[in-house]
Structures are given as structure tokens and as C-alpha cells.
Amino acid sequence: MDTVFLVVSLFLPRTILIIYYFIMHQIPLNTVPFIGDVFLTVFIPRALILIYIAQVLGTDSPWFWIHLVVAIFVYFGGGKKAKDKWKNR
């Protein structure tokens, strides 16, 4: 698994997945069916990247834990727009 893929996927997970699928033709080795790859890329890209990392590098990899922590922060933290939306109610 490329270090570039791992670093960029922290910030732009959907974009890097699409780049790897269509431009570079390098889907990371996985056991997810292709329709699952497409569905997860569109709707839950961070979960797909976690699956890729767990299958290729294992859960002992620091990259797995870094991505898991970022996914939790993004999920529970939300963005500035989401916080402002709840604040204005």
C-alpha cells in the first residue's frame, strides 16, 4: 500500500479512492466485492479505507489506528457548518 494513498486518504478519502480506481488502476488488494467497493466509495469512503488497511497491513499497523481515530473525529466532530446549524436552532 502506497504511503501517498495512506496520507492523502486521511484528508480526501473519496477523491483518492476515485483517483486510484480510474486514473491509476490500482485498487488495493481486498476481499470486498466490486459492487461493495463502489457503494462504500460513494457513501462511506473512510470505512472502505479502514477495510483496505486492515486486510493489507493488519490492525496492528499504526496507519489503521490513525485512520480509525480520524474517522471517529470526523463522525462525531462534524464540520463547522454542522456545528453552526445546530447552534442556530
BELKALIN-V536329 format. One record per pair of residues at least 6 apart in sequence whose C-alpha atoms are under 8 Angstrom apart, sorted by the first residue. I is the first residue (numbers start at 0). GAP is how many residues later the second one is. If there is no record, write none. Layout:
i=I gap=GAP
i=I gap=GAP
This chain:
i=0 gap=27
i=0 gap=55
i=0 gap=56
i=4 gap=11
i=5 gap=57
i=7 gap=8
i=8 gap=6
i=8 gap=7
i=8 gap=8
i=8 gap=37
i=8 gap=40
i=9 gap=57
i=9 gap=60
i=12 gap=32
i=12 gap=33
i=12 gap=36
i=13 gap=27
i=13 gap=28
i=13 gap=31
i=13 gap=32
i=16 gap=24
i=16 gap=28
i=17 gap=23
i=19 gap=6
i=19 gap=7
i=20 gap=6
i=27 gap=24
i=27 gap=28
i=28 gap=23
i=28 gap=26
i=28 gap=27
i=29 gap=21
i=29 gap=22
i=29 gap=25
i=29 gap=26
i=36 gap=11
i=39 gap=7
i=39 gap=8
i=40 gap=7
i=45 gap=21
i=45 gap=25
i=49 gap=14
i=49 gap=17
i=49 gap=18
i=52 gap=6
i=52 gap=10
i=52 gap=11
i=53 gap=10
i=56 gap=7
i=57 gap=6
i=58 gap=6
